[in-house]
């Protein structure tokens, strides 16, 4: 009830559907052709180069996106700081900014407050 013992000691390896090892009494003898190695390394090199190019493109795009997000955060922080300063030292513009409902008017006073902040405070 055991396994068949007639194939013990023989092993064959295949590359591209062709055997590359001949069975021997001690173990498999592997024959590797130098041309196959060169072809395989060239293929690996080409694949790695395409992966590297794709990674370069992705990292550049990701870096550009991160820089734009950081710029938006910095602009928002500057506006908040300017509004805090204006609430103490430039009340008329701050009150107009806070109490208006129209986006166009708020944007106008936002620009005035930022200009005042950059000129007077910074």
Secondary structure, DSSP 8 states (H G I E B T S, - for coil): -----TTTT----EETTEE-EE--SSS-EE---HHHHHHHHHHHHHHHHHHHHHHHHHHHHHHHHHHHHHHHHHHHHHHHHHHHHHHHH-HHHHHHHHH---HHHHHHHHHHHHHHIIIII-
